[in-house]
Amino acid sequence: MSRLTDDLDSIADRVRADFQAKDAAREKALPLCREAIRYCSNAIRALHRGEFDGTRDMLARAGELISEAEKSLNTCSELRNIGFLWNAQREFAEGSITLSLVSGAKLPGPEELGVDYAPYLNGLGEAVGELRRYLLDSLRRGDQSRAEEYLRAMDDVYNVLVTIDFPDAITGGLRRTTDMVRGVLERTRSDLTLTMQQKRLEDRLEGFSIISESNKRRL
């Protein structure tokens, strides 16, 4: 066996051991992130049903799972930005932000949630879509009390996201998310304007009906 062969075998052994450690960490983190995403999805569903306590419980569990996944990747720093972990962080940020916007609580920051900046910003954008859904559900119930507040929140989010102008490799595709937010914002503004105009017309017609009925009674 030549000296070159010995050197190559030694190098290959070190590389193999390193890759095995990374693969083991990945295999441990992956199911944790999938479970966290499942909890986040169920939390969003509970939120739209008005079950705020259940939403908080499920988001708390999702946060624990993400934290556990991150710990398993501590020895493999290059895997910290791997897709499935960022996806879980984004879903967790989306659910937590949506809950705060709907409940009127203080907006949690990325440090408070324990997520990286890129998935946080993308989760912030995704929360606008959930807020639109919540707003439309409220309008269908005839409740316009907080509709303009929700629209302002959506507008505020867009105004911030549009200023984060960095390559997608850094922001995790934030430009696409921002474009989505702009479309959602425009449609929501149009829907809300139409609903409010219709409500004003209905109120005026009801007023005319009351006046007409009153005049008939006088006659």
Rosetta silent file (secondary structure, phi, psi, omega in degrees, C-alpha in Angstrom):
SEQUENCE: MSRLTDDLDSIADRVRADFQAKDAAREKALPLCREAIRYCSNAIRALHRGEFDGTRDMLARAGELISEAEKSLNTCSELRNIGFLWNAQREFAEGSITLSLVSGAKLPGPEELGVDYAPYLNGLGEAVGELRRYLLDSLRRGDQSRAEEYLRAMDDVYNVLVTIDFPDAITGGLRRTTDMVRGVLERTRSDLTLTMQQKRLEDRLEGFSIISESNKRRL
SCORE:     score description
SCORE:     0.000 S_00000001
   1 L     0.000  129.910 -175.873    0.000    0.000    0.000 S_00000001
   2 L   -79.297  165.590  177.493    1.470    3.341   -1.055 S_00000001
   3 H   -64.406  -37.711  178.669    1.879    6.424    1.073 S_00000001
   4 H   -61.177  -41.750  179.183   -0.651    8.244   -1.136 S_00000001
   5 H   -62.306  -43.307  178.069   -3.199    5.534   -0.478 S_00000001
   6 H   -59.637  -44.477 -179.630   -2.639    5.839    3.281 S_00000001
   7 H   -62.831  -44.555 -179.580   -3.091    9.615    3.097 S_00000001
   8 H   -64.255  -41.122  178.775   -6.263    9.318    1.028 S_00000001
   9 H   -63.186  -40.092  179.520   -7.718    6.699    3.355 S_00000001
  10 H   -64.483  -44.905  178.613   -7.021    8.938    6.359 S_00000001
  11 H   -62.537  -45.942 -178.772   -8.645   11.918    4.689 S_00000001
  12 H   -61.977  -37.691  178.614  -11.646    9.840    3.615 S_00000001
  13 H   -63.552  -42.287 -179.943  -12.106    8.506    7.157 S_00000001
  14 H   -66.443  -42.713  179.010  -12.173   12.034    8.596 S_00000001
  15 H   -63.850  -43.774 -178.721  -14.594   13.242    5.935 S_00000001
  16 H   -62.326  -42.997  179.401  -16.833   10.219    6.409 S_00000001
  17 H   -63.371  -40.752  179.547  -16.958   10.702   10.180 S_00000001
  18 H   -65.363  -45.869 -179.426  -17.824   14.378    9.751 S_00000001
  19 H   -65.416  -36.671  178.402  -20.559   13.667    7.226 S_00000001
  20 H   -63.515  -40.190  178.344  -21.998   10.898    9.405 S_00000001
  21 H   -64.613  -42.808  179.265  -22.250   13.325   12.334 S_00000001
  22 H   -65.383  -41.539 -179.496  -23.962   15.929   10.136 S_00000001
  23 H   -64.779  -39.537  178.919  -26.340   13.346    8.699 S_00000001
  24 H   -65.135  -40.530  178.699  -27.258   12.118   12.196 S_00000001
  25 H   -64.956  -42.372  179.506  -27.941   15.698   13.333 S_00000001
  26 H   -63.278  -45.292 -178.911  -30.062   16.335   10.248 S_00000001
  27 H   -64.752  -27.421  177.391  -32.050   13.130   10.706 S_00000001
  28 H   -78.637  -38.872 -175.753  -32.766   14.110   14.304 S_00000001
  29 H   -76.644  -33.989 -173.878  -33.783   17.703   13.492 S_00000001
  30 H   -57.464  -52.946 -179.975  -35.941   16.964   10.444 S_00000001
  31 H   -64.955  -29.904  177.081  -38.868   15.190   12.177 S_00000001
  32 H   -64.917  -41.082  179.124  -38.820   17.788   14.957 S_00000001
  33 H   -68.546  -39.042  177.645  -39.241   20.565   12.404 S_00000001
  34 H   -62.476  -42.023  178.775  -42.010   18.693   10.620 S_00000001
  35 H   -65.675  -38.540  177.918  -43.848   18.255   13.918 S_00000001
  36 H   -62.589  -42.313  178.442  -43.365   21.948   14.718 S_00000001
  37 H   -62.645  -39.033  178.328  -44.871   22.909   11.359 S_00000001
  38 H   -62.656  -43.004  177.983  -47.850   20.663   12.067 S_00000001
  39 H   -63.426  -39.567  179.469  -48.427   22.393   15.397 S_00000001
  40 H   -64.366  -41.838  178.514  -48.175   25.807   13.708 S_00000001
  41 H   -62.511  -43.612  178.217  -50.746   24.827   11.074 S_00000001
  42 H   -66.994  -33.255  177.982  -53.155   23.615   13.743 S_00000001
  43 H   -64.435  -41.566  178.328  -52.535   26.804   15.735 S_00000001
  44 H   -63.005  -41.979  178.423  -53.577   28.937   12.749 S_00000001
  45 H   -61.866  -43.655  179.298  -56.757   26.887   12.353 S_00000001
  46 H   -63.958  -36.983  179.774  -57.557   27.323   16.050 S_00000001
  47 H   -61.375  -43.333 -179.091  -56.914   31.054   15.744 S_00000001
  48 H   -70.954  -17.225  174.321  -59.486   31.425   12.967 S_00000001
  49 L   -89.390   -0.986 -179.993  -61.970   29.589   15.174 S_00000001
  50 L    81.720   14.584 -178.408  -61.333   32.146   17.919 S_00000001
  51 L   -93.515   76.340 -172.820  -59.625   29.597   20.191 S_00000001
  52 H   -66.167  -39.648 -179.849  -56.811   31.861   21.388 S_00000001
  53 H   -63.556  -44.057  177.661  -55.754   29.747   24.370 S_00000001
  54 H   -63.195  -37.243  177.872  -55.418   26.660   22.194 S_00000001
  55 H   -61.515  -46.147 -179.617  -53.463   28.693   19.662 S_00000001
  56 H   -62.431  -41.665 -179.213  -50.988   29.827   22.315 S_00000001
  57 H   -62.972  -44.052 -178.060  -50.530   26.289   23.624 S_00000001
  58 H   -69.992  -36.659  176.829  -49.812   24.860   20.179 S_00000001
  59 H   -67.391  -36.979  177.584  -47.416   27.669   19.287 S_00000001
  60 H   -62.278  -41.900  178.590  -45.591   27.150   22.571 S_00000001
  61 H   -65.582  -40.431  178.025  -45.154   23.472   21.733 S_00000001
  62 H   -60.705  -41.922  178.504  -43.932   24.359   18.237 S_00000001
  63 H   -61.550  -38.859  178.344  -41.355   26.699   19.762 S_00000001
  64 H   -64.554  -42.382 -179.675  -40.100   23.912   22.012 S_00000001
  65 H   -65.352  -40.444  178.378  -39.707   21.527   19.075 S_00000001
  66 H   -65.102  -40.810  177.933  -37.813   24.124   17.029 S_00000001
  67 H   -61.740  -40.254  179.105  -35.508   24.802   19.968 S_00000001
  68 H   -66.420  -39.443  178.398  -34.838   21.085   20.304 S_00000001
  69 H   -64.305  -40.930  179.692  -34.087   20.838   16.573 S_00000001
  70 H   -63.870  -39.279  178.868  -31.668   23.758   16.799 S_00000001
  71 H   -62.568  -37.112  179.745  -29.821   22.110   19.685 S_00000001
  72 H   -68.949  -18.024 -179.878  -29.312   18.975   17.628 S_00000001
  73 L  -102.347    5.641 -176.484  -27.666   21.143   14.950 S_00000001
  74 L   -58.793  -34.424 -178.371  -25.396   23.068   17.324 S_00000001
  75 L   -84.758   -1.396 -179.179  -22.336   21.080   16.303 S_00000001
  76 L  -129.161   75.031 -173.358  -23.107   21.628   12.608 S_00000001
  77 H   -58.808  -30.006 -178.662  -23.302   25.388   12.170 S_00000001
  78 H   -70.347  -14.152  177.948  -23.521   25.115    8.368 S_00000001
  79 H   -91.334   -2.953 -177.723  -26.861   23.304    8.747 S_00000001
  80 L   -62.413  -32.517 -178.521  -28.416   26.172   10.721 S_00000001
  81 L   -98.059   18.655 -179.055  -29.694   27.773    7.536 S_00000001
  82 L   -67.795  149.948 -171.561  -30.962   24.532    6.056 S_00000001
  83 H   -52.958  -49.065 -173.134  -34.390   24.715    4.407 S_00000001
  84 H   -66.935  -30.394  177.919  -36.496   22.648    6.780 S_00000001
  85 H   -71.768  -44.111  177.136  -35.333   24.563    9.865 S_00000001
  86 H   -63.141  -36.935  177.973  -36.040   27.940    8.269 S_00000001
  87 H   -61.641  -43.371  179.258  -39.442   26.644    7.134 S_00000001
  88 H   -65.641  -42.312  178.088  -40.318   25.693   10.691 S_00000001
  89 H   -63.443  -40.017  179.648  -39.104   29.044   12.017 S_00000001
  90 H   -63.446  -45.416  179.507  -41.101   30.883    9.350 S_00000001
  91 H   -63.852  -38.790  178.449  -44.309   29.015   10.198 S_00000001
  92 H   -65.845  -43.029  177.552  -43.751   29.638   13.896 S_00000001
  93 H   -63.582  -43.262  179.608  -43.160   33.349   13.284 S_00000001
  94 H   -58.034  -49.009 -179.065  -46.253   33.543   11.078 S_00000001
  95 H   -64.523  -43.612 -177.849  -48.508   31.984   13.703 S_00000001
  96 H   -66.472  -40.773 -179.913  -47.078   34.023   16.580 S_00000001
  97 H   -68.894  -43.115  179.009  -47.285   37.310   14.669 S_00000001
  98 H   -60.186  -42.909  178.766  -50.822   36.630   13.441 S_00000001
  99 H   -60.170  -42.903 -178.792  -51.936   35.884   16.992 S_00000001
 100 H   -66.733  -39.198 -179.472  -50.458   39.156   18.256 S_00000001
 101 H   -67.674  -39.555 -177.886  -52.082   41.196   15.464 S_00000001
 102 H   -75.410  -38.871 -175.844  -55.503   39.638   15.986 S_00000001
 103 H   -86.535   -9.550 -179.272  -55.446   39.698   19.788 S_00000001
 104 L    80.427   14.723  179.586  -53.966   43.189   20.056 S_00000001
 105 L   -81.029  168.218  177.878  -50.894   41.947   21.928 S_00000001
 106 L   -64.447  137.675 -179.927  -47.386   43.361   21.548 S_00000001
 107 L   -67.819  123.213  178.617  -45.682   42.228   18.362 S_00000001
 108 L   -75.179  141.541  177.456  -42.994   39.638   19.213 S_00000001
 109 L   -90.507  170.235 -179.741  -39.554   40.222   17.727 S_00000001
 110 H   -61.450  -36.236  179.169  -37.286   37.575   16.194 S_00000001
 111 H   -66.171  -41.132  179.066  -35.127   37.432   19.315 S_00000001
 112 H   -63.002  -38.117 -179.822  -38.163   36.879   21.515 S_00000001
 113 H   -82.246  -17.299 -178.910  -39.349   34.040   19.259 S_00000001
 114 L    74.860   34.425  179.952  -35.853   32.625   18.911 S_00000001
 115 L  -120.682  159.379  178.773  -35.884   32.606   15.102 S_00000001
 116 L   -72.522  162.163 -175.222  -33.476   33.963   12.513 S_00000001
 117 H   -63.913  -44.079 -176.535  -34.169   37.279   10.796 S_00000001
 118 H   -62.431  -51.391  177.208  -34.914   35.905    7.315 S_00000001
 119 H   -64.634  -29.923  177.497  -37.608   33.399    8.376 S_00000001
 120 H   -63.171  -48.872 -178.052  -39.025   36.013   10.753 S_00000001
 121 H   -64.148  -39.031  177.143  -39.497   38.567    7.958 S_00000001
 122 H   -67.897  -36.737  175.296  -41.014   35.958    5.659 S_00000001
 123 H   -65.263  -36.387  176.441  -43.311   34.843    8.475 S_00000001
 124 H   -61.104  -43.002  177.738  -44.284   38.484    8.984 S_00000001
 125 H   -65.544  -43.233  179.192  -45.277   38.685    5.339 S_00000001
 126 H   -63.306  -30.529  179.372  -47.213   35.419    5.478 S_00000001
 127 H   -63.237  -27.142  178.033  -49.091   36.717    8.513 S_00000001
 128 H   -62.402  -40.446  177.387  -50.614   39.406    6.279 S_00000001
 129 H   -62.723  -40.677  178.026  -52.386   36.687    4.300 S_00000001
 130 H   -68.643  -34.502  178.633  -53.793   35.183    7.493 S_00000001
 131 H   -67.773  -36.897  175.188  -54.848   38.628    8.686 S_00000001
 132 H   -59.982  -46.180  179.794  -56.745   39.165    5.417 S_00000001
 133 H   -60.060  -43.185 -179.864  -58.574   35.892    5.982 S_00000001
 134 H   -64.299  -41.398  179.619  -59.431   36.915    9.539 S_00000001
 135 H   -62.573  -46.446 -179.102  -60.637   40.336    8.341 S_00000001
 136 H   -64.639  -37.695  176.692  -62.866   38.832    5.636 S_00000001
 137 H   -62.282  -38.979  178.411  -64.345   36.348    8.107 S_00000001
 138 H   -64.853  -42.040  179.215  -65.176   39.286   10.401 S_00000001
 139 H   -63.931  -38.429  179.412  -66.834   41.163    7.535 S_00000001
 140 H   -65.446  -27.830  176.693  -68.922   38.116    6.659 S_00000001
 141 L   -83.783    0.108 -179.514  -70.158   38.099   10.258 S_00000001
 142 L    81.558   15.660 -178.525  -71.110   41.753    9.848 S_00000001
 143 L  -104.157  108.608  178.799  -68.328   42.919   12.182 S_00000001
 144 L  -107.262    9.015 -169.819  -66.404   45.926   10.830 S_00000001
 145 L   -58.908  -34.869 -176.961  -65.182   47.152   14.226 S_00000001
 146 L  -120.585   12.379 -175.591  -61.501   46.378   13.650 S_00000001
 147 H   -60.166  -46.771 -179.126  -61.378   46.064    9.881 S_00000001
 148 H   -67.858  -32.486  176.581  -59.572   49.359    9.308 S_00000001
 149 H   -63.248  -44.401  178.584  -57.149   48.550   12.137 S_00000001
 150 H   -63.734  -41.311  179.650  -56.258   45.253   10.451 S_00000001
 151 H   -63.273  -40.003  177.655  -55.826   46.995    7.107 S_00000001
 152 H   -63.779  -39.385  178.506  -53.464   49.547    8.665 S_00000001
 153 H   -62.633  -42.871  178.178  -51.445   46.718   10.203 S_00000001
 154 H   -62.409  -41.274  178.775  -51.153   45.046    6.811 S_00000001
 155 H   -64.460  -41.980  179.174  -50.088   48.346    5.278 S_00000001
 156 H   -61.858  -42.306  179.719  -47.478   48.876    8.014 S_00000001
 157 H   -62.279  -45.769 -179.824  -46.003   45.429    7.413 S_00000001
 158 H   -61.673  -42.696 -178.264  -45.726   46.061    3.677 S_00000001
 159 H   -62.365  -27.297  176.360  -44.107   49.445    4.213 S_00000001
 160 H   -81.554  -47.964 -175.939  -41.390   47.781    6.292 S_00000001
 161 H   -60.754  -36.021 -176.629  -40.815   44.737    4.088 S_00000001
 162 L   -67.285  -16.463  179.467  -40.429   46.822    0.945 S_00000001
 163 L   -88.316  -11.239 -179.183  -37.418   48.558    2.524 S_00000001
 164 L   -87.361   83.922 -173.157  -35.520   45.279    3.087 S_00000001
 165 L  -105.283   83.825  179.678  -33.752   45.254   -0.265 S_00000001
 166 L  -134.772  162.788 -178.981  -31.118   42.520   -0.125 S_00000001
 167 L   -58.701  149.534 -179.312  -30.365   39.438   -2.251 S_00000001
 168 H   -60.450  -27.916  179.228  -32.694   36.463   -1.868 S_00000001
 169 H   -62.907  -26.232  179.048  -29.761   34.337   -0.695 S_00000001
 170 H   -90.868  -41.127 -172.663  -29.690   36.494    2.438 S_00000001
 171 H   -93.271   -2.800 -179.798  -33.413   37.120    2.926 S_00000001
 172 L    70.059   34.697  178.495  -34.707   33.670    2.022 S_00000001
 173 L    79.690   30.487 -176.299  -36.763   34.877   -0.950 S_00000001
 174 H   -63.284  -30.051 -178.564  -38.279   37.869    0.855 S_00000001
 175 H   -59.385  -41.415  177.754  -38.827   39.747   -2.398 S_00000001
 176 H   -65.034  -40.259  178.443  -41.436   37.187   -3.495 S_00000001
 177 H   -63.570  -41.127  179.753  -43.100   37.381   -0.104 S_00000001
 178 H   -64.110  -40.316  176.679  -43.205   41.177   -0.322 S_00000001
 179 H   -61.725  -39.836  177.373  -44.803   40.998   -3.777 S_00000001
 180 H   -62.376  -43.420 -179.308  -47.418   38.643   -2.335 S_00000001
 181 H   -61.336  -41.289  179.195  -48.102   41.072    0.512 S_00000001
 182 H   -60.224  -44.502  178.538  -48.635   43.929   -1.935 S_00000001
 183 H   -63.343  -43.423  179.068  -51.223   41.907   -3.859 S_00000001
 184 H   -63.112  -41.148 -179.314  -53.018   40.844   -0.673 S_00000001
 185 H   -63.515  -45.354 -179.131  -53.030   44.429    0.582 S_00000001
 186 H   -63.808  -43.427  179.473  -54.512   45.819   -2.643 S_00000001
 187 H   -65.831  -39.760 -179.062  -57.254   43.182   -2.765 S_00000001
 188 H   -67.289  -41.501  178.035  -58.100   43.672    0.898 S_00000001
 189 H   -61.172  -41.304  178.499  -58.290   47.459    0.544 S_00000001
 190 H   -65.649  -45.000 -179.967  -60.624   47.012   -2.421 S_00000001
 191 H   -62.650  -43.103 -177.792  -62.799   44.474   -0.586 S_00000001
 192 H   -68.629  -41.270  178.526  -63.044   46.624    2.519 S_00000001
 193 H   -60.410  -44.988  179.637  -63.838   49.786    0.560 S_00000001
 194 H   -63.059  -42.173 -179.929  -66.641   47.999   -1.301 S_00000001
 195 H   -64.394  -42.063 -179.110  -68.049   46.552    1.927 S_00000001
 196 H   -68.799  -37.360  176.624  -68.033   49.932    3.681 S_00000001
 197 H   -65.320  -40.766  178.325  -69.709   51.653    0.734 S_00000001
 198 H   -64.251  -40.001  179.475  -72.368   48.961    0.680 S_00000001
 199 H   -64.974  -41.347  178.083  -72.910   49.343    4.429 S_00000001
 200 H   -63.206  -39.917  178.480  -73.329   53.123    4.094 S_00000001
 201 H   -64.852  -42.198  178.646  -75.852   52.599    1.296 S_00000001
 202 H   -62.851  -40.396  179.083  -77.788   50.079    3.385 S_00000001
 203 H   -64.005  -41.318  179.280  -77.826   52.495    6.334 S_00000001
 204 H   -65.767  -42.750  178.578  -79.154   55.308    4.139 S_00000001
 205 H   -63.509  -38.910  177.179  -81.845   53.082    2.658 S_00000001
 206 H   -64.839  -38.113  177.220  -82.828   51.962    6.146 S_00000001
 207 H   -63.640  -43.523  177.910  -83.015   55.609    7.200 S_00000001
 208 H   -62.388  -38.626 -179.175  -85.250   56.442    4.262 S_00000001
 209 H   -64.858  -40.434  179.634  -87.454   53.453    5.110 S_00000001
 210 H   -65.524  -43.133  179.842  -87.850   54.620    8.715 S_00000001
 211 H   -64.120  -42.364 -179.839  -88.746   58.169    7.591 S_00000001
 212 H   -63.822  -42.095  179.368  -91.228   56.848    5.048 S_00000001
 213 H   -65.722  -37.429  178.803  -92.877   54.600    7.623 S_00000001
 214 H   -65.659  -39.632  179.290  -93.076   57.501   10.052 S_00000001
 215 H   -67.019  -36.845  178.007  -94.739   59.707    7.450 S_00000001
 216 H   -62.794  -38.208 -179.559  -97.299   57.006    6.659 S_00000001
 217 H   -66.203  -35.201  178.592  -98.266   56.808   10.331 S_00000001
 218 H   -65.265  -35.702  179.573  -98.865   60.558   10.427 S_00000001
 219 L   -74.505    0.000    0.000 -101.205   60.256    7.465 S_00000001
